Amino acid sequence: MPEDPGLPDGWYADTPDAADEATVDRLTELLRAHERAGRGWAGAGADDVLVEISEHGVAMRENVVVRDAGDRIQAWGSVHDRAEGRMLFVHVVDRDIDERAADACSSTLFAWADAQARAVGEARGLATQQIDSGSFADDERQHRWLADAGFDRVRTWWQMSRSVEAEEAELVPDPSRWERKGVVFRRVERQGDGMPDVADLRAVHDVLEGAFTDHFNSAEETLQEFVHRLREDPGHRWDHWWLAELEDGEAAGALVGTVSESATGPDGSYVSYLGVLESARGRGVATGLLRTIIADAASRGRDRVGLEVDADSPTGADSLYRSMGWGTKYVTESWHRDVPVR
């Protein structure tokens, strides 16, 4: 952090305490206001904050907050060492403070993120470390700050949703295991203690690594990094992981789903990852996996299934999603900056 980051008199940077209920509540409030301003509604909760700042979460993350002279948190930054060469950056500033104070908070968060990028890149032995930050497509304040800090808008993402009807529980014979045209769709097997079979976890990881090799900003993750990150998601459930296998038993596709909890109505399901190996494309693997999670959601009494798709996907995945009933709910963007480590 610079000696004088340009904050108003009495304002200072601090490390948030996950054990402090008031801190968690305030960060949740900031995050929800950020969502409402960017897309019109809020969905984040305390669990989403704890993913970033809890003792478990900080195994791969660092956090900073900016407090005013009255010790009230007015800005929050979080970085996540996602994979080699890729560091995610969350940047949230209070919507009610005056423009000058907000700009100072933003500059402080970006200066801190640059320092974190150099530290992460040095630890991984890199010459350059990428910072990957996001924005809602309609958040002009965030766009201005990102551009002023040297970030480039590099990608657009459609956040899609599909309603689910109760009768769609019959869409497949059994979400736990079914077969179509020589392809077996099944849940990841679990052992007596409820933990998943290690071979199945490795198969899911290998399929997704192989399926996304040629996709935008793909960064290789170890199995340990992959599993640790996905287990942090508040909606994580082992019984929402599926594999698709061909006649020889080789895994050709995988889907990792999560629960989208709602405080005001039915929960939903979310497709965190869907990947099919190039050698198996054209055999209905992706369609079968999507039908599986839809049927599973319906059988659990859920009313929707969400997912994210690259607006410039080389596979044209959005055409499949639209043909199966998905529509765009809102749009987000990726902004990147490469930081020299030395």
C-alpha positions as CSV (number, residue, x, y, z in Angstrom):
1,M,0.0,0.0,0.0
2,P,1.4,3.5,-0.8
3,E,2.4,5.6,2.2
4,D,-0.2,8.2,1.2
5,P,-3.0,6.5,-0.9
6,G,-4.8,9.8,-1.1
7,L,-7.7,9.0,1.2
8,P,-9.6,11.7,3.1
9,D,-8.2,12.7,6.5
10,G,-8.7,10.0,9.1
11,W,-9.5,7.3,6.6
12,Y,-7.3,4.2,6.6
13,A,-6.9,0.7,5.1
14,D,-7.4,-2.3,7.3
15,T,-7.8,-6.1,7.2
16,P,-11.4,-7.4,7.7
17,D,-12.1,-9.8,10.6
18,A,-14.4,-12.7,9.6
19,A,-15.2,-13.3,13.2
20,D,-16.7,-9.9,13.6
21,E,-20.4,-10.1,12.8
22,A,-20.6,-6.3,12.2
23,T,-17.9,-6.6,9.6
24,V,-19.6,-9.4,7.8
25,D,-22.9,-7.5,7.8
26,R,-21.3,-4.4,6.5
27,L,-19.5,-6.2,3.7
28,T,-22.7,-7.9,2.8
29,E,-24.5,-4.6,2.7
30,L,-21.8,-3.1,0.4
31,L,-21.9,-6.1,-2.0
32,R,-25.7,-6.1,-2.2
33,A,-25.7,-2.4,-3.0
34,H,-23.1,-3.0,-5.7
35,E,-25.3,-5.6,-7.3
36,R,-28.4,-3.5,-7.1
37,A,-26.6,-0.6,-8.8
38,G,-25.1,-2.8,-11.5
39,R,-28.0,-5.1,-12.5
40,G,-31.1,-3.9,-10.6
41,W,-31.4,-6.5,-7.9
42,A,-29.2,-8.1,-5.1
43,G,-28.6,-11.8,-4.6
44,A,-25.5,-11.9,-2.4
45,G,-25.6,-13.0,1.3
46,A,-23.3,-13.4,4.2
47,D,-22.1,-16.7,2.9
48,D,-20.7,-15.1,-0.2
49,V,-18.7,-12.7,1.9
50,L,-17.4,-15.4,4.2
51,V,-16.1,-17.3,1.1
52,E,-13.7,-14.4,0.6
53,I,-12.7,-13.5,4.2
54,S,-13.1,-16.6,6.4
55,E,-10.1,-18.5,7.6
56,H,-10.9,-21.3,5.1
57,G,-11.3,-18.8,2.2
58,V,-8.0,-16.9,2.8
59,A,-6.0,-20.0,2.0
60,M,-6.1,-18.6,-1.6
61,R,-7.2,-15.0,-0.9
62,E,-6.3,-11.7,0.6
63,N,-8.6,-8.9,1.6
64,V,-8.5,-5.2,2.5
65,V,-11.1,-2.7,3.6
66,V,-11.1,1.1,3.7
67,R,-12.6,2.6,6.8
68,D,-13.6,6.2,7.3
69,A,-12.7,8.4,10.3
70,G,-15.6,6.8,12.2
71,D,-14.3,3.3,11.5
72,R,-17.1,2.5,9.1
73,I,-16.1,0.3,6.1
74,Q,-16.6,2.3,2.9
75,A,-14.7,0.0,0.4
76,W,-13.6,-3.6,0.1
77,G,-11.1,-5.4,-2.1
78,S,-10.5,-9.1,-2.3
79,V,-8.0,-11.0,-4.5
80,H,-8.1,-14.7,-5.3
81,D,-5.0,-16.6,-6.5
82,R,-7.2,-18.6,-8.9
83,A,-4.6,-20.4,-11.0
84,E,-1.1,-19.9,-12.3
85,G,-1.1,-16.5,-14.0
86,R,-4.7,-15.5,-13.1
87,M,-5.7,-13.5,-10.1
88,L,-9.3,-12.5,-9.5
89,F,-10.0,-9.1,-8.0
90,V,-13.3,-8.0,-6.3
91,H,-13.6,-4.2,-6.1
92,V,-16.6,-2.8,-4.2
93,V,-17.0,0.9,-3.1
94,D,-20.0,2.3,-1.2
95,R,-22.6,3.9,-3.4
96,D,-23.6,6.7,-1.1
97,I,-20.2,8.5,-0.4
98,D,-19.3,11.6,-2.4
99,E,-17.4,11.2,-5.7
100,R,-14.0,12.4,-4.4
101,A,-14.0,9.9,-1.5
102,A,-15.2,7.1,-3.8
103,D,-12.5,7.8,-6.3
104,A,-9.8,7.8,-3.5
105,C,-11.1,4.5,-2.2
106,S,-11.1,3.0,-5.7
107,S,-7.5,4.1,-6.3
108,T,-6.5,2.6,-3.0
109,L,-8.0,-0.7,-3.9
110,F,-6.3,-0.8,-7.3
111,A,-2.9,0.1,-5.8
112,W,-3.3,-2.7,-3.2
113,A,-4.4,-5.2,-6.0
114,D,-1.3,-4.3,-8.0
115,A,0.9,-5.1,-5.0
116,Q,-0.9,-8.3,-4.4
117,A,-0.4,-9.3,-8.1
118,R,3.3,-8.8,-7.8
119,A,3.5,-10.9,-4.7
120,V,1.4,-13.7,-6.2
121,G,3.3,-13.6,-9.4
122,E,6.7,-13.7,-7.6
123,A,5.6,-16.6,-5.5
124,R,4.6,-18.5,-8.6
125,G,7.8,-17.5,-10.4
126,L,6.1,-15.5,-13.1
127,A,7.3,-12.4,-15.0
128,T,3.7,-11.1,-15.5
129,Q,0.6,-11.6,-13.4
130,Q,-2.8,-11.0,-14.8
131,I,-5.5,-9.3,-12.7
132,D,-9.0,-10.5,-13.8
133,S,-11.8,-8.2,-12.5
134,G,-15.5,-8.1,-13.5
135,S,-18.2,-5.6,-13.9
136,F,-21.9,-5.5,-14.7
137,A,-22.5,-4.3,-18.2
138,D,-24.5,-1.3,-17.1
139,D,-22.2,-0.1,-14.3
140,E,-20.6,3.0,-15.8
141,R,-18.9,4.0,-12.6
142,Q,-17.0,0.7,-12.4
143,H,-16.1,0.9,-16.1
144,R,-14.6,4.3,-15.6
145,W,-12.5,3.2,-12.6
146,L,-11.3,0.0,-14.4
147,A,-10.3,2.0,-17.5
148,D,-8.5,4.6,-15.5
149,A,-6.6,1.9,-13.7
150,G,-5.3,0.5,-17.0
151,F,-7.7,-2.4,-17.4
152,D,-9.0,-3.5,-20.8
153,R,-12.6,-4.8,-21.4
154,V,-11.9,-8.2,-22.9
155,R,-15.0,-10.3,-22.8
156,T,-18.8,-10.3,-22.4
157,W,-20.8,-13.0,-20.5
158,W,-24.5,-13.7,-20.7
159,Q,-26.0,-14.8,-17.4
160,M,-28.8,-17.0,-18.5
161,S,-31.7,-18.6,-16.7
162,R,-34.4,-21.2,-17.5
163,S,-37.6,-21.8,-15.6
164,V,-38.3,-25.4,-14.4
165,E,-41.7,-27.1,-14.3
166,A,-42.6,-29.9,-11.9
167,E,-43.4,-32.3,-14.7
168,E,-39.8,-32.0,-16.0
169,A,-38.7,-34.4,-13.3
170,E,-39.6,-37.0,-15.9
171,L,-37.3,-35.5,-18.5
172,V,-34.8,-38.3,-17.8
173,P,-35.5,-41.8,-16.3
174,D,-33.3,-41.1,-13.2
175,P,-30.9,-38.2,-12.6
176,S,-28.7,-40.5,-10.7
177,R,-28.0,-42.7,-13.7
178,W,-29.5,-43.1,-17.1
179,E,-28.3,-44.0,-20.6
180,R,-29.0,-42.7,-24.1
181,K,-27.5,-43.8,-27.4
182,G,-24.5,-45.5,-25.8
183,V,-23.7,-42.6,-23.4
184,V,-24.2,-43.2,-19.6
185,F,-25.0,-40.1,-17.5
186,R,-24.4,-40.6,-13.8
187,R,-23.8,-38.8,-10.6
188,V,-20.3,-38.9,-9.2
189,E,-20.0,-41.9,-6.9
190,R,-19.7,-41.3,-3.2
191,Q,-18.2,-43.5,-0.4
192,G,-19.7,-44.5,2.9
193,D,-18.6,-41.3,4.6
194,G,-20.3,-39.2,1.9
195,M,-17.1,-38.0,0.2
196,P,-16.8,-38.5,-3.5
197,D,-14.8,-41.2,-5.2
198,V,-11.3,-39.8,-5.9
199,A,-11.2,-41.4,-9.4
200,D,-14.5,-39.7,-10.3
201,L,-13.2,-36.3,-9.0
202,R,-10.1,-36.7,-11.1
203,A,-12.3,-37.7,-14.2
204,V,-14.4,-34.5,-13.8
205,H,-11.3,-32.4,-13.4
206,D,-9.6,-34.0,-16.4
207,V,-12.6,-33.6,-18.7
208,L,-13.1,-29.9,-17.8
209,E,-9.4,-29.2,-18.2
210,G,-9.5,-30.8,-21.6
211,A,-12.7,-29.3,-22.7
212,F,-11.7,-25.7,-21.9
213,T,-8.1,-25.8,-23.2
214,D,-9.0,-23.6,-26.2
215,H,-11.4,-21.4,-24.4
216,F,-10.9,-17.7,-23.5
217,N,-8.5,-17.1,-20.6
218,S,-8.2,-20.8,-19.7
219,A,-5.7,-21.3,-16.9
220,E,-4.7,-24.8,-15.8
221,E,-5.6,-25.7,-12.2
222,T,-4.3,-28.6,-10.2
223,L,-6.9,-31.0,-8.9
224,Q,-6.3,-29.7,-5.4
225,E,-6.9,-26.1,-6.5
226,F,-10.0,-27.1,-8.4
227,V,-11.7,-29.0,-5.6
228,H,-10.7,-26.5,-2.9
229,R,-12.2,-23.6,-4.9
230,L,-15.5,-25.4,-5.8
231,R,-16.0,-26.6,-2.2
232,E,-15.9,-23.0,-1.0
233,D,-19.0,-22.1,-3.0
234,P,-22.0,-21.8,-0.5
235,G,-24.1,-23.8,-3.0
236,H,-21.7,-26.7,-3.2
237,R,-23.2,-30.2,-3.1
238,W,-21.5,-33.4,-4.0
239,D,-24.7,-34.8,-5.4
240,H,-24.8,-32.0,-8.0
241,W,-21.7,-33.4,-9.9
242,W,-22.3,-35.6,-13.0
243,L,-20.2,-37.5,-15.5
244,A,-21.0,-38.7,-19.0
245,E,-19.2,-41.9,-20.1
246,L,-19.0,-43.6,-23.5
247,E,-19.2,-47.3,-24.2
248,D,-15.7,-48.0,-23.1
249,G,-16.3,-46.3,-19.7
250,E,-14.1,-43.3,-20.6
251,A,-15.4,-40.0,-19.3
252,A,-16.4,-37.7,-22.2
253,G,-18.4,-35.0,-20.4
254,A,-18.9,-33.5,-16.9
255,L,-21.3,-31.1,-15.3
256,V,-20.7,-29.4,-11.9
257,G,-23.9,-27.9,-10.4
258,T,-24.6,-25.9,-7.3
259,V,-27.7,-24.7,-5.3
260,S,-28.9,-21.1,-5.8
261,E,-30.6,-20.5,-2.5
262,S,-33.4,-18.0,-2.2
263,A,-34.7,-16.2,0.9
264,T,-38.1,-15.4,-0.7
265,G,-39.0,-18.4,-2.8
266,P,-37.9,-21.8,-4.2
267,D,-34.2,-22.5,-4.6
268,G,-32.7,-22.9,-8.0
269,S,-29.9,-25.0,-9.5
270,Y,-26.9,-23.5,-11.3
271,V,-24.5,-25.0,-13.9
272,S,-21.1,-23.9,-12.6
273,Y,-19.3,-26.0,-15.2
274,L,-20.3,-28.0,-18.3
275,G,-17.6,-29.5,-20.5
276,V,-17.5,-32.1,-23.3
277,L,-14.2,-33.4,-24.8
278,E,-13.9,-32.5,-28.4
279,S,-13.7,-36.1,-29.4
280,A,-17.2,-36.7,-28.0
281,R,-19.0,-33.6,-29.4
282,G,-22.0,-34.2,-31.6
283,R,-23.2,-37.2,-29.6
284,G,-25.7,-35.4,-27.4
285,V,-23.5,-35.4,-24.3
286,A,-24.0,-31.7,-23.4
287,T,-27.8,-32.0,-24.1
288,G,-28.0,-35.1,-21.9
289,L,-26.2,-33.4,-19.0
290,L,-28.4,-30.4,-19.2
291,R,-31.5,-32.5,-19.3
292,T,-30.2,-34.3,-16.2
293,I,-29.7,-31.2,-14.1
294,I,-33.1,-29.9,-15.2
295,A,-34.8,-33.1,-14.2
296,D,-32.9,-33.1,-10.9
297,A,-33.9,-29.5,-10.2
298,A,-37.6,-30.4,-10.9
299,S,-37.5,-33.4,-8.6
300,R,-36.2,-31.2,-5.8
301,G,-39.0,-28.6,-6.2
302,R,-36.8,-25.9,-7.7
303,D,-38.1,-23.4,-10.2
304,R,-35.0,-22.5,-12.3
305,V,-31.6,-23.5,-13.6
306,G,-29.0,-20.8,-14.3
307,L,-25.7,-20.7,-16.1
308,E,-23.1,-18.4,-17.7
309,V,-22.0,-18.4,-21.3
310,D,-19.3,-16.6,-23.2
311,A,-20.9,-14.3,-25.7
312,D,-18.1,-15.2,-28.1
313,S,-17.9,-18.9,-27.3
314,P,-16.2,-20.8,-30.1
315,T,-18.5,-23.7,-29.6
316,G,-21.7,-21.7,-30.1
317,A,-23.0,-23.0,-26.8
318,D,-25.5,-20.3,-26.5
319,S,-27.5,-21.7,-29.4
320,L,-27.9,-25.0,-27.5
321,Y,-29.0,-23.2,-24.4
322,R,-31.5,-21.0,-26.2
323,S,-32.9,-24.1,-27.9
324,M,-33.5,-25.7,-24.5
325,G,-35.3,-22.7,-23.1
326,W,-32.5,-20.5,-21.5
327,G,-32.7,-16.7,-21.9
328,T,-30.3,-13.9,-20.9
329,K,-31.2,-12.4,-17.5
330,Y,-28.3,-9.9,-17.3
331,V,-24.8,-9.3,-18.7
332,T,-21.4,-9.1,-17.1
333,E,-17.9,-8.2,-18.4
334,S,-14.3,-9.3,-17.8
335,W,-11.6,-6.6,-17.5
336,H,-8.0,-7.5,-17.4
337,R,-4.7,-5.9,-16.5
338,D,-1.2,-7.5,-16.8
339,V,1.1,-6.4,-14.0
340,P,4.9,-6.8,-14.4
341,V,6.1,-8.8,-11.4
342,R,9.6,-7.4,-11.3
